[in-house]
Amino acid sequence: MVAILRQFGPDIWITDGPIVIAAAGFHYPTRMAVIRLPGASLVVWSPTALHEDLRKEIEALGTVRHLVAPNTLHHVFLGDWQRAYPEALVHAPPGLSAKRADIRIDSELTDLPEAGWAADLDHVVFRGNRITTEVVFFHRPSETVLFTDLIQHLPPGWFSGWRAAVARLDLMVAPWPEVPRKFRLAFRDRPAARSAIERVLAWPARKLLMAHGAPVTDGGQEAIRHAFRWLTDR
């Protein structure tokens, strides 16, 4: 049997989820990550569709203790995971509790790492965006920065027809990972966003993981700096 989870580095695994349909019929690939903390506690980042084979592979790694919705858009499957792992703590960005009253949210993520994972994970909140509030994570053991929607890199030809033209103008299918133009324009507070990306760029990152795009396995910090040059170059 082909493994569903692929190891991405020390104590981090990834898998691709189903294609999801967003507004105006745009379809996106999805990706989640599983991070193992000391003591075999597991953090599930941006949970995708849960099925039995995936569940078996995850439980072979350890015990699911934390479920993370990394932004206010990536929460579709969160309820299924909470029902499967009711003892796991659910962590969400500011604002998600207002959208998902059906989900028990145990902690609202801030710029201070949660005590249960502070030795391995750091994170920073990108606030003031009209589309989404996103929490960007850094996994120290694998030197990986995890972005959800603020950086995307879909392959050429992913969209067709008028959606292909929109995606090209929005930089979703640019030659390099980019912040889509709609997210750039949605930042109401540029200084706050600049402060957040400066924190991200201070992390000693080698890899970049995105929910929508192929991972960058080397030169991750350079890729992030390139994607946010519109904000940092003054």
N, C-alpha and C positions, 0 to 999 in steps of 0.2 A: 504494500500500500504506500502511495506517495504521501509524504508528510505534508500536513497542512501548514504548520508553523515552520518558518525558516529562521535560523539563527542569524541575527544581524550584528552581533558583537557579544562581548561578555555579559551574560545575564539579560539579554534582550532578544526577543523573537518578534517577527512580523508575519502577517498574513493579509491577503487581499480579500475583501468582502464583495458583496454583490454590487452591480451597477445601480445607482440610485437616480431617480428622476427629480430634478429641481424645477424651479419656476420656468415657465415658457418652454418646457419640454427639454431643457438641457440635461444631459445625462453625464454622470461623473463616476469614475472608479472610486472605490473606498479602500481604506487600509487601516488596520489596527495594530497595536503593539502590546506585547506582554513583557513586563519587566519584573525580574525576580530580585527581591530584596534579601538581605541576610535573614536566615531563619526560614527561607523558602516561602515567604509571603509574596504574593503576586499583585502587581498593579496592572490592571487592564486599561489601556489608554485608547480612547475613541472606539468603544466597542461596536463591532459590526454585527451582522446577523449571527445568532447563536444556533449551532446545530450539534448533534451528538458527537460526531467525529472530532470537531474542534474542541468540544468540552473535554473529551478524553485526553487529548494531547495537552491541553492546558493543565488539567489536574495531575498529569504525570510530572509536571514541573514543580508543583507546590500547591499552596492554598490561596484561593482568590480572597484577598483582604481589602482591596481598593478598586473601585470602579470610577474612572475619570471621564467626564464629559469636558473636553478641552476648549470648546467654545459654545456659544448659544445656538449653533446650527447643528452640531453633531450630537444628537440626543435621541434619534429615532429608535434605536434598539436598546436604549438604556433600561427601560422598564422590563424587558425580557431578561436581561442580565440580573437585575435586582430580584426578580422572582426566582431565578435559578440560584442566586447566591444571596439570600436575605441577610446574612450576617456580615457581608462586605459593606464597607463604608463607601458612600457615594459622594464624590467631590465634583463640584460644578463651578462654573464662572459666575460672576455677578450677573444677575438678570435672568438666569435660567429658571429659578424657582417660580417666577411669575408666569412663565410659559408652560411649565410642566408641574401643575399642582398635583398630578397623579403619582409623582415620583417622590419618595422620601429622600431629601438631600441632607446629608449629614454635615457637610462643611462647604463654605463658600471660599473658593481659592483666592489667595492674595499674593503679594510679592514675597511673603515669608513662607519657606517650605514647611509642609506638614511635618509634625514631629516624627511620624511613623516612617518617613522616607528621607528625612533631611540629609542623611549621610550620602545618599546616592542620587537624589533628584533635587534640582533647583527649578524655579519657574518665575515668570514675570507676566503680569497682566497688561495686555494692550487695551486700554480704555478709550472711550470717546469715539468709537467707530459706529456709524449709523446702521451698519449691516450686522455686525457681530462684535461681541466682546470675546477676545481670544486669549487663552493662557498658553504661553510658549514654554516648553519644558526643556531641561538639559539633563541627560543621563550621564553622569560622570564616568562610570566604569567603561562605557563604550564610546565616550566623547561624541555623543549624538545630540543634536538639537532637534526637537520635534515640533513642527509647524502643522497646523490643521488646514486652514483656508487662506491665511495671509500670504503664503507663498504657494504657487501652483506651477506645474510643468507638464501639461498634457501633450501627448505625441501628435505630430502633424497628421491630419486626416481623422482625428478623433470625432470631430463634428462634421456635419455635411450641410449643404444648402446655405440658407441665410445665417444659421447658427455658426457655421464655420467662419463667416465674415465677421460676426460679432466677437467670436472667440479670438480671432486674430487681432482685432482692434483692442480688445481687452487684455491682450498679452497672456492669455491662458495657454496659447500654443507657440510661445516665443522660443527662440533657439536655446535660451537659458531659463532657469527658474526665475520667476518674476512675481512681484505683488500685482495682481490684476488691477487695472485702472479703476474699476468700480470701488475697490477697497481703498485705494489711494484717495479718491475723491471723498470717501465717506468719513475720513478722519476729521473730526471737528476741532481737535486740540492737537495741532502738530507738535508743539513742544513736549507734551506728554508722550506722544508716540515716539519722538526722537529720544527721549529719556529711556523709554522701554527698549528700543533697539540698541542703544548704547550698552545697556546691561547685557543684552544677548550677545553682542559682539565682544564683550569682555570674557565670555566663557571660552575655554580652550577647546573649541569644537573642531572635530575632524570630519564628522558625518552630518548629513542633513536628511531628515526623514519627513516626508510630506504625506498627507492623506490623499492628495490628488497629484500624483506625479512620481516618476521613478526616483528612488533614493540616490543621494549623492554619497558615495563611499569614501571619497577623499577630497579635500579642498572645500569642506562644508562651510567653514567660516567665510571663505572668499565668495562662495555662492550667495550666502546671506548678505554680505556686504554689497555685492553687485545688485541683488534684488531690491535693497533699500537705499540705493545711491540717490534716488530722487528725494529722499528725506534727509539723508546725512550730509550730502554735498551742498554746502552753503557758500 
